[in-house]
Amino acid sequence: MQRAGSPLSEFTVSSVLCTCAAKSAISECKQLHAFAIKTAIDSNVYVGTALLDVYSKCNFMSEASWVFDSLEEKSDVTWSSMVAGYVRNELYEEALRLYKRGQVVGLEQNQFTLSSILSACTGLAALNEGSQVHAVLNKAGFGENVFVASSLIDMYAKCGAVKEAYSAFSDQENDNTVLWNAMISGFSRHGRCIEAMILFEKMQQMGLCPNEVTYVSILSACGHMGLVEDGRKRFFLMEQEHGVSPNVLHHACLVDILGRAGLIQDAYDVITTMPFEATASMWGSLLASCRNFGNLKLAEIAARHLFELEPINAGNHVLLSNIYAANKKWDKVARSRQLLKESEATKDRGRSWIEIKDKVHVFMVGERDHPQTSQIYSKLAELLEEMEKLGYKVETEHDHHDVDEGAKDTLLRHHSEKLALAFGIMSLPSSAPIRIMKNLRICGDCHSFMKFASKITKREIIVRDLNRFHHFNTGYCSCGDFW
């Protein structure tokens, strides 16, 4: 067209930009952006929307934001694309702020924006915000849209509100596999294996065929409950019964099922015989199982692969060092820590967060920056004093720092989830459950602490860690101490 001298309209440019978005062609996008500026069509709503869509899909969010802000005219699609871009790049707070800006200027609600903003609430575990969006989508008449409804179910489940997730699922009359998968996944994540299995059987009775997503959730549920034989059976029958070929995710679930049950050699055999390259999550699952069951030989093999696949993840070095420490291989502990110092690996600091009155409060171990620090530590000390009367004792074997027992005791007493719990008890009504989110696996001492706390306070405590949800009530956990 250019060689022929045909004029390029805004529709032509926006169409080619859509192709760039599909192919993640950032270089061509920038050239078209320059062309749009040169021909003075960059302010056109179709061109601008297409531009920010390409930039966001290529992870150039500052450029996408600049294009969005420079547009004088913005359509509902423009707003939806920008919100979706923030969510796609895990900039959830920015997505929520933009959505609120849209509400101020009278943005018309649509299923795409609402589905994206529910995903943002899910990413932040912002239950209060998500509940407000639920009210908005019902008012706007999108409650029965399958994509919005599945996002809603997923949001409630991932925010620790599994009852509300099931209520949202039950309100749907649209028999769609996506909805059933969302609810089965929710039950699985909360360790409610029986409910997940019941839904699995019921969806088949309804004439719906389980797909690869369904089987990932079912196998994951088997792993959380230690159902080894049931998990094996479903893995080997999925293709025969429903024509679903096991993919790398299903194999990862099987590795997890076997490893959690202590069948570490079997888990290793799955990894070495499957028709896929093993992923970091598989080797990580195997390494964690080796830690739990003291298999030093396979731990070293798993760690070696993880060091290659994730060279900047310090957590793998720390985990291997902890396995050496548990086996009293102190020379290897020292060598492992030296390798970590010499590498460029970085470790995520453990943190926990809790939402109180639409505000998220984040805590780290030994946190002292919170404005209510003194009250939080005082409340935590009260809790510990009451627990110790009932037999609670800090389990220092769960801390592998090279410090004396007294220092370990102090570190464990002030873990991030304990601080978040103390703040939740102070801030929430006595009838409200306390929901705490955590970026790492909960340690054994904190797990024991939460059980005692639920008994003393007579409150439900819900903790989401890296792998699953734990529901603590009257001194017991929903995981049955198997996690």
N, C-alpha and C positions, 0 to 999 in steps of 0.2 A: 504493500500500500504506500509505504514511504517512497520507494523508488518510482512508483507510478505517479507520485504527486497527489494522491487522493488525500483529502483532508481527514485527519484523525479526530473524531469527536470524543467527548467525555465517556460515551458508552463503549467505544473501541478500547480506550485506555483502561477503563475499569474492568472490561472483560479480560484483557491480557493480564492485568494484575491478579485477577482471580486464578488464572493459570499459574502465575508465579507463587501464589499462596499454596496451591496444591502441590507444587514441586519444591517448595522452600527455596525459591530462586531469589536470594537477597540481592545479588549483584544486578540482575535485570530489573528488580524492583527499584533500586536506587537510580538506575538510568531512566526508568519511566517516571520516577518522581521528579528528576531534574527536567525531563521533557515537559511534564505537567506544569512545573513552575515557569518554564520558558514560554509555554503557550497559554499561560494564565488560566489553566483549568484545575489547578491544584486545590482551589477553594470549593470546587464542585462537590456536592455531598456524596455522589456515587464514587468519584475518584478518591476523595478523602477517606471514605469508609473502606474502600478496597485497599488503599495504602496502609492504613493502620492495621487491617486484618493480616496483610503479608508480614509487616514488621512484628506483630505480636506472635505470629506462628513461627517466626525465625528467631524469637527470643530477643528482639530489639525493642524492649518496652519503653525506653526513654524516647526513641523516635516515634513509636506509636502514640505515646502520650502527647508529644509535641504536635503531631498531625491532628489529633483529636481536639486539643485546645485551640489550634489555629483555625478550625472550621467555625464559621459564623452560623451556618445552618447545619443542624444535626438531626438526622432522622432516628426513628426508634431502632432501626437496624444499626446505625452508628453507635448508639449507646450500648446496644446488646453486644456488638462486636468488641467494644472496648472492655466491657465487664468480663466477657468470655476470655479476652486476652489476658487480663490480670489473673483470672482463675487458672488459666492454662499454664501460666508461669509461676503459680503458687504465691502470687501477691494478693493474698486474701483480704488483708486489711484495706488495701487500695481499692479492691473491688467493692467492698462494703461502703467505703467513703464515696465512691463514684455513684453507686446506686442511690445513696442518700441525697447526693447532689441532684440526681435525676428526679427524685421524688419532689424536691423543692421546686423544680421548674415544670412540674406536671408531666413527667415522662409517662407515656402510656405503657401499662404493664403488658408483657407478652410472655409466652411460655419459654422462650429462649433466655430472656433475661432472668426470669424467676428460677429456671433450672440452674443457670450459672451461679446465681447468688446463693442458692441452697448449697451448692458445691463449696462456695466460699465459707459458709457457716460450718460446713462439715470439716473443712480444712482447719478452721480455728477452734473447732469443738464449741462453737458459740450457740448453745442451746436456746438462750433467750431470744437472740436475733433470729434464729431459725424458726422458732415458734411464731414470731411476729410475721415472718415471710409466709408461713403457713396460713395465717389469717388473711393476708393480702391475696394470696392465690385463690383461696376459697371465695373471697369477695369478687375477684376478677373473673371467676368462672373457669379457672384452669385446673381445678382439683382433680378432674378425671383424665387429664392429659397424661398419657402413659410415661412420658419422659419426666414431666414435672413430678408425678406421683412416685416414680422410682427414686428420683433425687430426694424427695421428702422422706421416704422410708429409710434411705441410706443415711440421710442427715441425722434422723432421730437415733438410729442404731449406733452410728459412730460417735454420737454425743452421749452415749450411755443410757438413753431412754428407750429401752427395747419394748416396753409396754406401749409407749406412744407410737413406736414404729409399727407394731402389730395392729394397733388401732387404725393407723393410716392405711395399712395394707387391707384390713377388713372392710374399709369404706369403699374400696374399689370394686366395680362390677366388671371391669375389663379383664378378661382372662388372657393375660399376656405373660409369656415366659420371662420377660425382663422384670416384671413386678415380683413374680415368684422367686426369681433369683436374688433380687434385692433383699427379700425377707428371709430366705434361707441363709444367705450370707450374714445377715444381721444376727440370727440365732446362733450361727456357727461362731461368730466373733465373740459372742457372750458366753460361749461354752454350753449353750443349751442344745445339746446334741439330739436329745429325744424329740424336741419340737422341730428341729431341722429335718430329722428323718421322717417325722409325720407329714410335714409339708411336702417333702420329696415324694412320698408315696401318694399323697393326695393330688398333687399336680398331675401325676400320671393317670389317676382315676378321672381327672377332669379332661383328659385327652391331650394334655400338653406334654411335649417330649423334652426331657432334660437335655441340655447341651453341655459344651465344655465348661462354661461358667458355673453351671449347677454342680457339676462334679468336683470342681475345685473347692467349692464351699462344703460339700458333703465330706470329701476327703479331709479337709481342714478340721471339720467337726470331729471326725474320728481321731485325728491327731490330738486335739485338745482333751478328749476324754480317755485316751489310751486304748481305743478299740482297734487293736492290731488286726485281728482276724477279719473283722467287718470291713476295715479299710482295705486290706489286701483283696478281699473278695470283690468289693465294688470296683477297685482299680482294674482287676483282670476281667470283669464282666461288662465294663462300660461300653466297650466296642461291640461285644457280642449282643448285648441287649438293646443298645440305643445307637449304635453306629458311630460312637464318639471315639476317635483315635486318641490315645493318651499323648498329650503334648508335654513340653518341658515343665509346665506348672504342675501338672498331675504327678509327674515323676518327683518334683520337689516336695509335694505333699506326702508322697509315699516315703521318701527319705526322712521326712520329719516324723511321720507316724512310727517308723521303725526305730529311729534314733531316740525319741522320747521314751520308748518302751525298753531301752537298753539293748536293742538288737543292732548294735553299731556296725558289726561286720556285715550284716544283711543290708543295712543302709548304704555302706560303702560299695557293696556289690551292685546295688541298683545304679549308683553313680557311674561305676566303671563299665557297666554292660548296656546302658541305655543308648539309643541312637542319636543323642544330642550331646553338645558340649556342656559340661557342668557349669552352672552359674555360680556367682559369688554367694547367693542366698543358700544354695545347696551345701556348699562347703562350710558356710557359716553355721547352718543347722547341724551339720555333722560335728563341727568343732564344739558347739555348745553341748551336744550330747556327750562328747568325749569328756568335757568338764564335769558333767553331772555323774558320769559313771567311771571316771578315772582311767580312760583308755588313752595312755600317753602316746603309744605308737601311731594310732590313727589321727590323734590330735596334731602331731607334727606333720603328717601328710596333708591334712586339711589346711593347716596354717600355711604351709609352703605354697599351696595353690592360691590361698587368699592373698598372700603377700604379692603374688604376680598379678592377680585380678584387681586388687584394691590397694595399690602401693601407698596411698596417702591415708588409709584408714588405720589409725592407731589402735582402735578397739580390738583388732585381731591380735596385735602384739600383746596387748594387755591381757586378753583372754588366755593366750598361750602361756604367758608369764604366770597367771593365776593357777593354771593347771600344773605347771612345774612346782609352784609354791605348795599346792595341796598335796603333791607327791614328795615334798621336801627335797626337791632337786635344786638346791640353792645356787649351785654354780651355773645351772642353765637359766635360773631366774635372773641372775646378774647379767649373763650374756644377752638374754632376751631384752632386758631393759636398756642395755648398752646399744643394741641394734636399733631400738626405738629412738634413742637420742640421736643416733647418727643418721637416721632416715628423715624424710620430710613429712612423715605421717603426722596427722593431727587427730585428736580425739574429741568427740562431742562431749561437752559437759552435761552431766545429768541435770535436768530441770523439770519442774512440775508446775502446772498452772491450774487455776480455778477461776470460774466466772462468777462474779458477784455484782448484781445490779448492772448488767450490761458492760461491765468492765472486767478485763482479764488481768489477773494478778499472777506474776511469774516468780517462782522461787528456785534458788539453787542451794546446794548444801552449804550450811553455815550462813545463809542469807542475812545481811545486816542493813540493807538499803531500804527496806520497806518502811513506810511512815509509822506503822504500828508494830515495829520490831519488838519492843520491850513487852508489849501485851501478848504477842504471839509466843515468845519464849516462855513467858510466865504461864500461859495456858498449856503449853507443851510440857512444862515441868510438872504441872498439876496432873496431867494425864499420866505421865510416866510414874509418878508417885502412886497413883491409884492402881496402875497396872502391876507394879512391883508387889503390891499387897496381894494380888491375885496369882502371883507366880511368874510374871513376865521378867525375862532377863535378856539384856542386849546380847545378841548372838554375834560376837566379834569375829567368828570364823568366816563371816560373809564379807569382811573388809580385808583386802590383800595389800594395803599400804605398808611400806617398810617402816612402821612406827610401833611404839610400845602399846600394850593392851589398853592403857588409859586413854591414849590419843585415839585409838580405834573406837573405843566406847563413845567418846565425844563426837567423832565424825558420824557414827551411825545414829546417834541420838538426834542429830540435826540434819538428817537427809531431807531432800527437798519436799517429798510427799508428806512427811510428818509436819513440816512447817505449813504446807498448804492445808492439811487437815485441821491443824490448830486454828488457822485463820478462818476456815470454813465453819468450825464450831462456834467461833466468836460472832460470825457475820450473818449466818443463815438461821431462819426460824427452826425451832427444835423438831418440827414435823417434816422439814424438807430433807431429801436425801442430799448427801455431799458427793459431788462429782469432781474427781481429780484426774487430770490428764498428765501423762509422763512420757518423755521421749526415749527412755531406755527401759529395759526389763526390770521389773520390781525385784529387789533383793529379798532373800529369805527372812532377814530380820524385819524389814518393813512389812512384809506379808504377815508375819506373826503379830507385829504391832497393830496393824489394821484390824485383825481379828479381835484382839483385846479391846481396841478402841470402840468397835461396834457393839461389844457387849456392855462396856461401861456407859457409853453415851446413849444406848438403846436407839441408835440411828443406823440407817442403811448408808454404807460408804461404798461408792463405786469408783474403782481405779482403772483407768485404761493405760496399759503399758505398751511397749513396742509390739507385742504379739497379740494381746487379747484384753478382754474386760474381766475384772474380778469384782464380784458383788459380795461385800462383807455384811453379814447380818447375824446378830446374837452370838457372835464369837465363831462363826463359820464362814467359809468362802465358797462361792459357787464352783470354783475349780477343783474342790476336793483335795487341795494341796498338791495338785498335779498340773504343773505348768512349766 
